[in-house]
């Protein structure tokens, strides 16, 4: 008689459990990230850093409006920590938006509260020089930050400039207010690109469609939950509703309630609504190169955080899952933990996403720039 067969499971090697890559947090804040990501401090002691971009030499530069200057943060040894803080330009009027453009030579553009100017740039010493004002802008009012962005090719000689409203909700007297303007790179032919945008502080270009996406902060004084903040796909000659409409073309019944409106084919509602008072600022699309496929074409948005809500909201970075055409598929927190029971430890502002799984985030409360790697 043959012996009974052994249990084959006993003959197989033990099965290894799947290893989930850890989350590594090298900051002093209790931040939460998805598995497989690491967050550290790239630069600190910056005051209130806001907009980030790359200079023609590839260094990160950041505007610090409260100090009236723009600084560069070279990392010559590529160790993930800025070697020094170099002043690129100073003595400015609340500098915010930054852009570079290289044709026959490289030029550096800075948007101040009252103007846009461009400079020649010394890539060796990281200095701007030969300033030339190209656009006059209205200053003052409730929203003083100005942001700039060059259009994608073949219109990359065109410059977009975002100008917020003077007020919470009103009819503006200056045609340049509550709009995104468009001009030539030298400031010529300045005109309206899109209107009805109360305060679209940040803009980004979709990597597939080439369309302009922008965050927008909704009006105040309608309670904790209205109106929504917004992500808009901004198209030329379209009106996005403010001050009469918000969200997905919802009538603001509290402002000029007796004014009647007809349907307007050029008035667009929001693409994505965001919880009221989240204060969305920087937004950046994730490229394909060097990133897991599940992240391709997704959008990261910095929620700067509320200042006038009964229960605070925001203070985090949210990942919007999109298909390659930008259609909404879902959302989830990407980085959170700045908001604690004791208050806010930080407020994320701008986001730079690089190929290869690298992200930089500015924080104008903690005075730092974070570096996130995958």
C-alpha positions as CSV (number, residue, x, y, z in Angstrom):
1,X,0.0,0.0,0.0
2,X,1.3,3.5,-1.0
3,X,1.7,6.0,1.8
4,X,-0.8,8.9,1.7
5,X,0.6,11.9,-0.3
6,X,2.1,14.7,1.8
7,X,0.2,18.0,2.0
8,X,1.7,19.9,-1.0
9,X,1.4,23.1,0.9
10,X,4.0,21.9,3.4
11,X,6.4,21.3,0.5
12,X,6.2,24.8,-0.9
13,X,8.4,27.6,0.5
14,X,6.6,30.1,2.8
15,X,4.9,32.8,0.9
16,X,6.4,36.3,1.4
17,X,4.0,39.0,2.3
18,X,3.9,42.0,0.0
19,X,6.1,44.8,1.2
20,X,4.4,48.2,1.4
21,X,7.0,50.9,1.1
22,X,7.1,53.1,4.2
23,X,6.3,56.8,4.4
24,X,9.2,58.8,5.6
25,X,8.7,62.2,7.3
26,X,11.9,64.1,8.0
27,X,10.1,67.4,8.9
28,X,9.1,68.6,12.4
29,X,5.4,68.5,11.4
30,X,3.0,65.5,11.8
31,X,2.4,65.3,8.1
32,X,0.7,62.3,6.4
33,X,1.6,61.1,2.9
34,X,0.8,58.1,0.8
35,X,2.9,55.0,1.2
36,X,6.2,55.2,-0.7
37,X,6.7,58.9,-0.4
38,X,9.3,60.8,1.6
39,X,9.1,64.5,2.7
40,X,11.9,66.6,3.9
41,X,12.9,70.3,4.2
42,X,14.6,71.7,1.1
43,X,15.0,75.3,2.4
44,X,13.9,77.0,5.6
45,X,14.0,80.5,7.2
46,X,12.5,82.1,4.1
47,X,9.8,84.2,5.8
48,X,6.7,83.7,3.6
49,X,7.7,82.0,0.4
50,X,5.0,81.9,-2.3
51,X,5.4,81.3,-6.1
52,X,8.2,79.0,-7.3
53,X,9.7,78.4,-10.7
54,X,13.0,77.5,-12.3
55,X,15.6,80.1,-13.4
56,X,17.3,79.6,-16.8
57,X,20.1,77.6,-15.0
58,X,17.6,75.2,-13.4
59,X,17.7,76.6,-9.9
60,X,14.5,76.9,-7.9
61,X,13.5,80.6,-7.4
62,X,10.8,81.7,-5.1
63,X,9.0,85.0,-4.5
64,X,8.7,86.5,-1.0
65,X,6.1,89.3,-1.3
66,X,6.3,90.4,2.3
67,X,10.0,91.0,2.0
68,X,9.8,92.6,-1.5
69,X,12.2,90.2,-3.0
70,X,12.8,87.1,-5.1
71,X,15.5,84.5,-4.1
72,X,17.2,81.6,-5.7
73,X,17.9,78.3,-3.9
74,X,20.8,76.5,-5.7
75,X,21.5,72.8,-4.8
76,X,24.8,72.3,-6.5
77,X,25.6,69.0,-4.9
78,X,22.1,67.6,-5.6
79,X,21.6,66.4,-2.0
80,X,18.0,67.6,-1.8
81,X,18.9,70.6,0.4
82,X,19.4,74.2,-0.8
83,X,23.0,75.2,-0.4
84,X,22.2,78.9,0.2
85,X,19.6,81.6,-0.3
86,X,20.7,84.1,-3.0
87,X,18.8,87.3,-3.5
88,X,17.8,87.6,-7.2
89,X,15.9,90.8,-7.0
90,X,14.8,93.1,-4.2
91,X,13.1,96.4,-3.4
92,X,10.0,95.2,-5.2
93,X,6.3,95.9,-4.6
94,X,4.8,92.6,-3.3
95,X,6.5,90.4,-6.0
96,X,4.5,87.3,-6.6
97,X,4.3,85.7,-10.1
98,X,7.5,84.5,-11.8
99,X,8.3,83.2,-15.3
100,X,11.3,82.7,-17.5
101,X,11.5,82.7,-21.3
102,X,14.5,81.9,-23.4
103,X,14.7,82.8,-27.1
104,X,17.9,84.5,-28.3
105,X,18.6,85.2,-24.6
106,X,16.9,84.2,-21.4
107,X,14.6,86.7,-19.7
108,X,13.2,86.7,-16.2
109,X,9.7,88.0,-15.6
110,X,8.4,89.2,-12.2
111,X,4.8,90.3,-11.5
112,X,4.5,92.9,-8.7
113,X,1.3,94.3,-7.3
114,X,1.3,97.2,-9.7
115,X,3.2,96.0,-12.7
116,X,4.9,93.2,-14.7
117,X,8.6,93.7,-15.6
118,X,11.2,91.6,-17.2
119,X,14.9,91.5,-16.6
120,X,18.1,90.1,-18.1
121,X,19.5,87.3,-15.9
122,X,23.0,86.5,-14.8
123,X,23.0,82.7,-14.5
124,X,26.4,82.6,-12.9
125,X,25.8,85.1,-10.1
126,X,22.0,84.5,-10.0
127,X,21.1,88.1,-10.3
128,X,18.6,90.1,-12.4
129,X,19.5,93.3,-14.1
130,X,18.3,95.8,-16.7
131,X,14.7,96.0,-15.4
132,X,12.0,97.0,-18.0
133,X,8.4,97.6,-17.0
134,X,6.1,96.1,-19.6
135,X,2.6,96.1,-18.1
136,X,0.9,98.6,-15.8
137,X,-1.5,96.9,-13.3
138,X,-4.0,98.3,-10.8
139,X,-2.7,98.0,-7.2
140,X,-4.4,98.0,-3.9
141,X,-7.7,96.4,-3.0
142,X,-8.4,93.1,-1.3
143,X,-6.4,91.0,-3.7
144,X,-2.9,92.3,-4.4
145,X,-1.1,89.2,-5.8
146,X,-0.4,89.0,-9.5
147,X,0.5,85.8,-11.2
148,X,1.9,85.2,-14.7
149,X,2.1,82.3,-17.1
150,X,3.3,81.9,-20.7
151,X,0.8,80.2,-23.0
152,X,1.8,76.7,-24.4
153,X,3.3,76.4,-27.9
154,X,2.5,77.6,-30.6
155,X,1.3,80.7,-28.5
156,X,4.3,80.7,-26.1
157,X,5.0,84.3,-27.0
158,X,1.7,85.3,-25.2
159,X,1.8,86.1,-21.5
160,X,-1.2,85.6,-19.1
161,X,-1.5,87.8,-16.1
162,X,-4.1,87.2,-13.3
163,X,-5.5,90.2,-11.5
164,X,-7.9,89.7,-8.6
165,X,-10.8,91.9,-7.6
166,X,-10.7,94.9,-5.3
167,X,-13.5,93.6,-3.1
168,X,-15.4,90.6,-1.8
169,X,-18.3,91.1,-4.2
170,X,-18.9,94.2,-6.3
171,X,-18.9,95.6,-9.8
172,X,-15.4,96.7,-10.7
173,X,-14.6,100.1,-12.3
174,X,-11.3,99.1,-13.7
175,X,-11.6,96.8,-16.7
176,X,-8.4,94.9,-15.7
177,X,-9.9,93.6,-12.4
178,X,-11.2,90.1,-11.7
179,X,-9.7,88.8,-14.9
180,X,-6.9,86.9,-16.5
181,X,-5.3,89.3,-19.1
182,X,-3.3,88.3,-22.1
183,X,-0.5,90.3,-23.8
184,X,2.5,89.8,-26.0
185,X,5.7,88.9,-24.2
186,X,6.8,92.6,-24.3
187,X,3.5,93.6,-22.7
188,X,1.9,94.9,-26.0
189,X,-1.7,94.3,-27.0
190,X,-2.9,93.9,-23.4
191,X,-6.5,92.7,-23.4
192,X,-9.0,90.5,-21.6
193,X,-8.4,86.7,-21.9
194,X,-11.2,85.6,-19.4
195,X,-13.4,87.5,-17.0
196,X,-15.6,86.8,-13.9
197,X,-12.7,85.5,-11.9
198,X,-12.7,86.9,-8.4
199,X,-9.2,85.8,-7.4
200,X,-7.5,83.2,-9.6
201,X,-4.2,83.3,-7.9
202,X,-2.6,80.3,-9.7
203,X,-2.7,78.9,-13.2
204,X,-1.3,75.7,-14.9
205,X,-1.2,74.2,-18.4
206,X,-2.7,70.7,-18.9
207,X,0.0,68.5,-20.3
208,X,-2.2,66.8,-22.9
209,X,-4.9,69.3,-23.9
210,X,-2.8,72.4,-23.5
211,X,-5.7,74.2,-21.8
212,X,-5.3,76.6,-19.0
213,X,-6.5,75.5,-15.6
214,X,-6.8,77.9,-12.7
215,X,-7.9,77.9,-9.0
216,X,-10.3,80.5,-7.8
217,X,-11.3,81.6,-4.3
218,X,-15.0,82.2,-3.9
219,X,-16.6,85.1,-2.1
220,X,-17.1,85.4,1.6
221,X,-20.0,86.1,3.9
222,X,-22.4,83.4,2.7
223,X,-21.8,81.1,5.6
224,X,-19.5,78.2,6.2
225,X,-20.5,76.1,3.2
226,X,-21.1,78.6,0.3
227,X,-20.0,79.4,-2.2
228,X,-17.6,76.7,-3.3
229,X,-14.0,77.5,-4.3
230,X,-13.3,76.4,-7.8
231,X,-11.0,74.8,-10.3
232,X,-11.7,76.3,-13.7
233,X,-10.7,75.4,-17.2
234,X,-10.1,78.9,-18.5
235,X,-10.9,79.6,-22.2
236,X,-10.5,82.8,-24.1
237,X,-13.5,85.2,-24.1
238,X,-15.4,83.2,-21.5
239,X,-17.0,84.7,-18.3
240,X,-16.7,82.6,-15.1
241,X,-19.6,84.3,-13.3
242,X,-18.3,86.6,-10.5
243,X,-19.8,88.7,-9.0
244,X,-23.3,87.4,-10.0
245,X,-22.7,83.6,-10.3
246,X,-20.5,81.0,-8.5
247,X,-19.7,77.3,-8.8
248,X,-21.4,75.5,-11.7
249,X,-23.3,78.7,-12.8
250,X,-25.3,79.1,-9.6
251,X,-26.9,82.6,-9.2
252,X,-25.6,84.5,-6.2
253,X,-29.0,85.6,-4.8
254,X,-27.4,87.7,-2.1
255,X,-25.8,90.1,-4.6
256,X,-28.1,92.4,-6.6
257,X,-31.1,90.0,-6.1
258,X,-33.4,92.1,-8.3
259,X,-31.1,92.1,-11.3
260,X,-32.4,89.7,-14.0
261,X,-30.0,87.7,-16.2
262,X,-30.5,85.9,-19.5
263,X,-28.7,82.8,-20.5
264,X,-25.2,83.6,-21.6
265,X,-23.4,81.1,-23.8
266,X,-20.1,82.7,-22.9
267,X,-20.6,82.2,-19.2
268,X,-18.9,79.0,-17.9
269,X,-19.4,77.2,-14.6
270,X,-16.6,75.6,-12.7
271,X,-14.9,72.4,-13.7
272,X,-14.5,71.2,-10.1
273,X,-16.0,72.6,-7.0
274,X,-13.9,72.7,-3.8
275,X,-15.3,73.0,-0.2
276,X,-16.0,76.7,0.6
277,X,-13.1,78.7,2.2
278,X,-10.5,76.1,1.4
279,X,-8.5,78.8,-0.4
280,X,-7.0,76.8,-3.3
281,X,-3.7,78.2,-4.5
282,X,-1.0,76.3,-6.4
283,X,-1.9,73.6,-8.8
284,X,0.4,71.2,-10.8
285,X,-0.1,68.3,-13.1
286,X,1.9,65.1,-12.6
287,X,3.8,64.0,-15.8
288,X,4.3,60.5,-17.1
289,X,8.1,60.5,-16.9
290,X,9.3,58.8,-13.8
291,X,6.0,58.5,-12.1
292,X,3.8,55.4,-11.5
293,X,1.0,55.2,-14.1
294,X,-1.7,55.6,-11.5
295,X,-0.5,59.2,-11.1
296,X,-0.2,60.2,-14.7
297,X,-2.0,63.4,-15.5
298,X,-3.4,63.7,-12.0
299,X,-3.6,67.2,-10.5
300,X,-2.2,68.3,-7.1
301,X,-3.9,71.4,-5.5
302,X,-2.7,73.3,-2.4
303,X,-5.5,74.2,-0.1
304,X,-4.0,77.2,1.8
305,X,-6.7,77.0,4.5
306,X,-9.7,78.9,5.8
307,X,-9.6,82.1,7.9
308,X,-13.3,82.7,8.4
309,X,-15.0,79.4,8.8
310,X,-16.5,78.1,12.1
311,X,-14.7,74.8,11.7
312,X,-11.4,75.3,9.8
313,X,-10.9,73.5,6.5
314,X,-8.1,73.1,4.0
315,X,-4.4,73.2,5.1
316,X,-3.5,70.3,2.9
317,X,-2.7,69.2,-0.6
318,X,-5.3,67.2,-2.5
319,X,-4.8,64.8,-5.4
320,X,-7.4,65.0,-8.1
321,X,-7.6,61.8,-10.2
322,X,-8.2,62.7,-13.8
323,X,-8.2,60.9,-17.1
324,X,-5.8,62.2,-19.8
325,X,-8.4,64.7,-21.0
326,X,-8.8,66.2,-17.6
327,X,-12.2,64.6,-16.7
328,X,-12.8,64.2,-13.0
329,X,-12.5,60.6,-11.6
330,X,-12.1,61.2,-7.9
331,X,-10.0,62.9,-5.2
332,X,-8.1,62.1,-2.0
333,X,-5.8,63.9,0.4
334,X,-2.2,63.7,-0.7
335,X,-0.5,65.6,2.1
336,X,-2.3,66.5,5.3
337,X,-1.4,67.2,9.0
338,X,-0.7,70.9,8.9
339,X,-4.0,71.6,10.7
340,X,-4.0,70.4,14.4
341,X,-6.2,70.9,17.4
342,X,-3.8,73.7,18.5
343,X,-4.1,75.4,15.1
344,X,-2.3,75.5,11.8
345,X,1.4,74.6,11.7
346,X,1.8,75.4,8.0
347,X,-0.1,76.7,5.0
348,X,0.9,75.2,1.6
349,X,1.0,77.6,-1.3
350,X,2.7,76.6,-4.6
351,X,3.6,73.2,-6.0
352,X,6.3,72.3,-8.5
353,X,6.2,68.7,-9.9
354,X,9.3,67.3,-11.6
355,X,9.7,64.1,-13.7
356,X,11.2,61.3,-11.7
357,X,8.8,61.5,-8.7
358,X,10.0,64.8,-7.2
359,X,7.7,67.6,-5.8
360,X,8.5,70.9,-4.2
361,X,5.9,72.8,-2.0
362,X,6.2,76.3,-0.6
363,X,4.7,77.1,2.8
364,X,4.2,80.8,3.7
365,X,3.4,80.2,7.4
366,X,6.2,77.8,8.3
367,X,8.7,79.7,6.0
368,X,9.9,76.6,4.3
369,X,10.0,74.7,1.0
370,X,9.4,71.0,1.3
371,X,10.9,68.3,-1.0
372,X,8.8,65.2,-1.6
373,X,10.2,62.2,-3.4
374,X,8.7,58.9,-4.5
